[in-house]
Amino acid sequence: MALEEKERIIIPDENGDEHLFEVLFTFDVDETEQSYIAVVPAEQAEEEEVEVYAFRFEEQENEDFTLFPIESDDEWQMVEEMLNTLAEEEDA
């Protein structure tokens, strides 16, 4: 069985340097109509412990999307719950 290729995106940092990330998952919250994405640095994707980054995003007409930092505690809690749920499913 072939391994599924992970989607990768490039995200510039505050200095304009571009970094490659692998998309872990995206999800939508129906109540708020917001979309979220969780990514890991591509060079760390195969390591045991990786730093996960999460953003709120909005899709644009040209199939691009804009990332926004998650700033509220409620949003962070929701993203963390989703990460924990997915990690539990993966371990099962």
N, C-alpha and C positions, 0 to 999 in steps of 0.2 A: 504494500500500500504506500503510495507516495505521500510525503509530508506536505501538508497544506502550507503554501507560501503566505507568510504574514504580510499584511499591508504595512507599508512604511510611509512616513511623512517627514518632511523637513520643517523644523521650527527654528526661527532665528531667536537668538537671545537678545538681551538688552543692548549688547554691543554691536548687533547686526551679524554676528557669527552664526552660521547655519549648522544645525545639529540634526542627525538622522535618528528617528525614533520608530519603534515598532508599536503598532496599535494593539493594545490588549483587548479592548472592547469599547463599544459605544452603546449608549442607552438613552432613551427619552423618558421624561417624566410627564405623564399625561396631565396631571393637575396643574402644573406650571407651564406646560408646553415648552420646556427647556430641553436641550440635548447636551449630553456630556460625553467626553472621550477620556480614556485612560491610556497612557503610553509609557514605554520604558526606553531608555537609551539603547539603540541598536547594538552597541558594543557590549552591553551588559545583559542582553536578552536571554542568554543561555546560562547565566550564573545562578547559583542557588538563591542569593539575596540580591534583589534589585530595588532601585529607588523608582517608585511609580509616581508619575506626574498626571494630574487630572485638570481638565479645563472644561468650561462650558463652551459650546460652539454653536455658530449659526451658519447654515449653508447659504451660499451665494448662488446666483442664477447660473454662473459659468462653471458649476460643479466644484468650485473652490469653497473654502469655509474660513471663517474668522474665529480665532480662539480668544477667549476671555478668561482672566484669572477667576478662580473661585474665591470669593471673599467672605461669604457668610458662614457661620458655624453650622447652620442648618444644612447648607449645601454640602459642606465637607462631611458631615455625619451621614448624609444620604449616599455620597460616593463611597465612603468607607464601608457602609453596610453592603453595598453592591459588590465591592472588592472581596469582602469576607464571604459573601454568599458564593461568588464564583470560585474562590479558593477552596471552600468546603466541597463544592461540586467536583472540582478537579481532583481532590484528594480521595473522593469516594470511589 
